[in-house]
Amino acid sequence: MNHHPSSGSISILARSPGLSPAAIEVVVTLPTFRRPQQLLETLASLGAQKTGRCFAVIVMENEAEAREGAGAAQPLFEDDTVNGLLIVAHERGNCSAYNAGWQTAMAQFPNFKYLLVIDDDELAAPDWLEKMCAASETLGADIVGGPQVPVFADPAQDRWAAHPVFAPPYRETGLVNALYSSGNLLIGHHVLKRMGPPFLDLRFNFMGGGDSDFLSRSKQAGFALGWCAEAKVLETVPARRVEAEWIRSRALRNGVISTLVEKKKLAGTPFAGAKVFARSLALLAASPLRGTVRLARTGSLSTGLYPIYVALGRVLAEFGYANEQYRQPEKN
């Protein structure tokens, strides 16, 4: 359809013929980039949701040239198999894709209550949508996170599930102090309205961490965060993600993000930069001991090295180091 330059380079490619925007209570946003087959599997898992809530799906194609994902999904929108919208987010990058989807949700669905986020390498359990919405209601949480359960290419790699790069941050349902990922997330409409576009900071576009920063700012703005341990999504983990180089890279990146998010949080307060740097140095000094404890507990050298790499990433961020893992999607 038409191109909307005013909406930050977003085009609507397809709209389900039976879509009635005013009736939509829940919007599920699904960014995709060069994973057409996995996108179809994610959409099938959304089609199998057991819920009485009226929901729509927004797929954000972030490969504006080849558009393989959009090509695979378009017939499903056109024949009403999927209820919702298929859009192209022309600006490349993780944050740009999310912003395009969330902005479209706000513009197209005036009455939605919850926005959910799932990625194109994830499959939602049949009760996922219902469990996330119910958790928000019972916990009184404005934002709810849920576990991304890793599914490894080779079952022999299952031992990696306990590694801090893959393990969920919480085990039990309840209110929490922090959330870090948008891979399995619910955000109340009122949160998006208050936080306003652009929701994710484009400085994190190719590094990741825009979600972590958004969640940190939302918490600072007074919104309650919750965790729903029962609302699982299964995340496909390619073999390369258990290679030492990828895990080291991800750990360093997590450290960089940690510093950048903390600096934004303390911006405008006295000695903010000095405080963050001092904390990074303290974490680096403590990291060999923390790593040794983890190594002794798990017997995994990679798990033992993780806090050292994170602390190193935090310090390197002070000198302009940015680990932009998303710049080379084939290596991510």
Secondary structure, DSSP 8 states (H G I E B T S, - for coil): --EEGGGTSEEEEEE-TT--GGG--EEEEEEESS-HHHHHHHHHHHHT---SS-EEEEEEE--TTT-HHHHHHHHHHHTTSS-EEEEEE-S-SHHHHHHHHHHHHHHH-TT--EEEEE-TTEEE-TTHHHHHHHHHHHHT-SEEE--EEEEESSGGGGGGGGSTTTS-S-SS-EEES----SSEEEEEHHHHHHH-SS-S-GGGTTTS-HHHHHHHHHHHTT--EEE-TT--EEEEE-GGGGSHHHHHHHHHHHHHHHHHHHHHHHTTSTTHHHHHHHHHHHHHHHHHHHHHHHHHHH--HHHHHHHHHHHHHHHHHTTT----GGGSGGG-
